[in-house]
Amino acid sequence: MTLPGGSAMHWLGHRLGLARARTQTTEAERRCLAQHARGRRSLVEIGVMHGVGTRLLREVMHPDGTLAAIDPFPPGRLGISFERLVARREAAQVPRGRVIFDRRPSRDVAAGWTAPVDFLFIDGDHSRAGIEADWQGWRRFIPVGGLIALHDSRAVPGHPVLDSVRYTEEVILPDPAFTVVDAVDSLTMLQRVAPDRP
Ligand SMILES: C[S@@+](CC[C@H](N)C(=O)[O-])C[C@H]1O[C@@H](n2cnc3c(N)ncnc32)[C@H](O)[C@@H]1O
């Protein structure tokens, strides 16, 4: 049961050190993310929620790295996003590199983006339109050798098959510019192996 003001209570618990930030990633997925993001300099996370992934990426990225943490953090009934407050506290625990929070939807950020991204974690809108916008909008910024981590991209026993899983199977895995370098639970790790054809 979710009590009214549940996210406010959770935020208070988090501030008091009584509650942990929440995530849907598994321990094995977080180990995989940490292993592949280690030492990367230009990182983007799409979908932040409580900042568990943000903090993890910050812990392992290059000391001079920059992580763009993108999430609209829609405000709740009190007009506040308590998820955002928790995420900012989580990210602030790690004094390494820079984290830039961006509250625009990922497709709007992509539309104005210009720099290469050597580690992209896609974990935002898992609808077909959402994953399609993220894949089509961001894949061009990944140079050869760069990585894309896709959460909720593999079917997991006991869980419904999401549109993001179907899109991964139908469109992303056949993309000849990328190859799978790791896969654990619902996470797929892809590496760009070829530039796009002109
Ligand atoms: C599964 S959570 C992210 C979890 C986080 N990556 C972690 O490691 O715990 C999904 C988040 O995506 C955000 N989101 C939904 N649509 C988005 C969009 N278009 N752009 C960026 N973030 C989006 C939601 O607000 C939500 O906080």
The ligand as an ORCA input file, in Angstrom:
! r2SCAN-3c Opt
* xyz 0 1
  C      13.538      3.296    -13.802
  S      13.713      4.962    -13.310
  C      15.458      5.275    -13.456
  C      16.274      4.527    -12.458
  C      17.738      4.876    -12.352
  N      18.422      4.882    -13.643
  C      18.458      3.926    -11.421
  O      19.583      3.491    -11.741
  O      17.925      3.624    -10.346
  C      12.997      5.794    -14.709
  C      13.056      7.313    -14.635
  O      12.942      7.786    -15.962
  C      12.356      9.054    -15.913
  N      11.883      9.391    -17.263
  C      10.696      9.074    -17.842
  N      10.642      9.601    -19.068
  C      11.817     10.246    -19.278
  C      12.348     10.996    -20.362
  N      11.657     11.190    -21.491
  N      13.588     11.523    -20.235
  C      14.307     11.330    -19.097
  N      13.848     10.636    -18.036
  C      12.609     10.102    -18.132
  C      11.285      8.940    -14.845
  O      10.958     10.217    -14.321
  C      11.954      8.002    -13.833
  O      12.514      8.728    -12.764
*
